[in-house]
Every structure is written in C-alpha cells, then in structure tokens.
Amino acid sequence: MSETSTLVDWQPKDQEEVNLKETINQLFNVASEKAIVQVPVVGADNKATEETKPQFILKTRGYYDVKAYVAAGMLFPKVKEDFYKLHPKDQMKRLTEVDTEIYEETATAMVDVQNSCQNFNDQHMAKWLLVANGTIEYCQFAIDLLSGFEQGSFRALLDVLLDPKYSTLESQNAQEFQDAAQAANSIFTELSRNARDKATETNALIQDLEAFLGDTVANKTKIDFLKKQYITGPVTVGHSDVIKKGLDGNDQQPYSQYLQTSLDNLRKEIVDAVNQYNAAFDEWKHYTVVAATAVTYAWIPIYGWIAGGTVMGVYTDRARKAHERYETEKKKALEKKAEEGPLVNLIEDVSRLTSQQTAISTLMQSAIDALKEIRSLFLDQARNYGLAASQMGFANGRVRDSFFMRKTYMVQSVDRAVKNWQQVQDLAREFLESADLHTEGIAPGVTPPAIPGQ
C-alpha cells in the first residue's frame, strides 16, 4: 500500500485552491495506488491468513494464467499435417465409423488454438514484461526528477519557488525565480511526456490482448462443441440439436467414453492377439527344433526303415506352417498395438484442449483490466502534471500568492510520492523476477507428443 503518513492539513480558500489540492493529491499522494493490490498472506499450512501484503497489480491479475494457457496451447499441432501424423485417420476408424466429420473438426480446433497461442507468444507475450519494465523506468524517472537530482530536483526547486521573498508578482521577475519556475515547468513537462509514452506502450499490449481474447472466444466456440461431443454430451448430429444415435441404435455415448470403451475392448484384443502370437511362436519353435534334430532313419511298421529326410520333411512342413501362423498373429498383435497409441493420444489431447479453456476468457479479461489500471495511472500522471504546471503558475513563470503558505504540504507530498514510487518499483521488479518462469502446458512435465518421422 502507498505511504500513508499524515500530511499537514490544507484548507482551500477558493475553488482554484480546491482544484489545485486535488491535482497535487492525484499526482503525489494516491497515484501509485492503481499499481498496487493488497493480497492475503499465505500461512505455513498454505491457507490464506487475515494478514495482507502489497503486490504489483500485473502479478495478481491473470498474467500467469494467460502464460500457462499460451504455453499449453503451443503444444498442439501447428498444421493439420502434424495432426494427421499424430492421429492417423486410418487408425481412427473406431471414431470415424460413428462420426465422419468429428476427426476434421478436432484437427481444425487444435491447429487454430496452436496458431493463436504461438502468434501471441511470438509477437506479444514479451510486451507484458516491457510494461513492467516501463513502470520501473517511470518510477525511477519520477524519483530522480522529484528528489534525486539535488538542486536540480523539484523538491529542491521548491525552496526557491516558495521562498517568501518571492511572494509578490514583482519579486517573481527575479532571474533566480524565473530559472526555478522554468526548471519546474520542464520537470512537469518531461514527467507528463514520459507518462504519456508509457500509456501508449501499455495500450498497445491491451489491444493485442483484446485481439487474442477475441481469437480465444472464437476458438472456445469450437472447443465447447468438441467438449460436448467428446466429454459431456449429449452428442448431436453435427452442430444441430438432433441427438445422434450410436451403432447400437441407442443415444451415442460421448466420444471419449465411447473410445475408452473401444480402447478397453481393443486392449483385450491385444492380449488375445499376443497370446495367439506367443502360442504360434512356441509351436513354430518346437517344430523347427524337431526338424533340425530328427534322426537319419526311422522305423515305420510295414514300411520298415524310412529315410530320415522324409521324417525331417514332415516336421519341416509343420514348422513352416507354424511360422506362417506365427507371422500372421504377430502382424495382428502389432496392428492392434499400433491402433491403441493414437486412440490414447487423441483422448488425452482432447481432454487437454477442453480443460485448458476453463474460465480463460474471464482470466484474460482480468489481465486486461490490470493493464488498463496501469494505463490509467500513466494517463492520469500525464494529464495531472500538465494541470499542475498551469494551476501552480510555473508555465507562466509565476506562483500563486496563497501557495507560499503550502510549502510544508508540498514537500511532504513530494516525499510521499518518492516513497510510493519506490514501492511500486520494488514490487514491479519482484514481478519481473517471477514473470518468466518456464511453464510446460497446464502441468509440469507436459511436452508435445512426438510426431512420427521427425
């Protein structure tokens, strides 16, 4: 929270003084409050306590949520060709046999989310840090001009501008006073210009984020449809309101449930195929060994001694047939196993796609609102420094006669402003230290699925 030490009271005598006091109050006493939010202190049990602490507003309003959303979104396929490689259509028959269009709609949604997130990350995400840096720079600029340049600071100039010997209009023609008035006016002009520039920079990010929010809302419509079809139901015929019937004639299960059931059945088929493959392998191995170790001659009743080659031929033929069966069962097992992976990947990717959309629009709007507070702070500073220069008389090389009685109030206000800007600067730096945390999607360890052949 900004500095709250008690100021010397000032009771304005007329409307001009009322206006001037309000301008000074907005400039020096409460301006920084827009950049600071009080948040609960978390105790050792990870629960919020009644105690609060100040934080930079960008740290509390949506930045990390948007960053996580962007990071997770970039994990999806960049182009449809990548989607097709990750989820081969010929291995999605269990899905496409019940819905011929859902495969392409899933690909479109994932690619659109990836492209939107990738573009925002590449073009705009870093601007958030620029806004924080801009705030830090402005704080330092204000601190320097208000009190940091010794005799050249505004606080030092007050000793001249509010010296009682210059309380008359005639005395204010003195060169010392005019130089001080011009210097004070230049300080206010520079602070106003700098604040306006920072407001413009912040507004650029606001516009970028609002455009990204528009993309996200558009993508959310597609994702909400996928969520209904895959997860929540009821499953409809395309985008109509007609309830879709399954292959069994009943209402179609949401596709994730349907695929999971298919997956369970597939895994049973895989086990059966592997068992058949193992049995065929054992049979082939047995006959191969017998054929290789058969005796040269064997005694057969009636026929007597028969050459061992004939015996070997019998077992070799059995071994060949067993090998053919083994190869057939092996192919079946591998095909079943190959079918499992893409189904698992699709279920997981759809789940990730739909879960990361939860409340993201609200969180983005919160981030936009926080940036608007920063923009408002800079716009107020730009406007009020211009007003103050005029209301105090600096712009005309003058100071109102009644203002000479307000020196203590002014000095205290400047001192308070310096403390407040220092606090904002410290909190903004703290935000920067944590703002670039490495985030892999919606949970640590989430990485993009490998694309075959790459």
Secondary structure, DSSP 8 states (H G I E B T S, - for coil): ------------SSHHHHHHHHHHIIIIISGGGGGEEEEEEE-TTS-EEEEEEEEEHHHHTTHHHHHHHHHHHTTS-SSHHHHHHHS-GGG-HHHHTT-SSHHHHHHHHHHHHHHHHHHHHHHTHHHHHHHHHHHHHHHHHHHIIIIITGGGSHHHHHHHHT-GGG-STTGGGSHHHHHHHHHHHHHHHHHHHHHHHHHHHHHHHHHHHHHHHHHHHHHHHHHHHHHIIIII---BSTTSS-B-B-TTSSB---HHHHHHHHHHHHHHHHHHHHHHHHHHHHHHHHHHHHHHH--SEEEETTTEEEEHHHHHHHHHHHHHHHHHHHHHHHHHHHHHHHHHHHHHHHHHHHHHHHHTTTTHHHHHHHHHHHHHHHHHHHHHHHHHHHHHHHHHTGGGT---GGGGGGHHHHHHHHHHHHHHHHHHHHHHHHHHHHHT----TTSTT------TT-
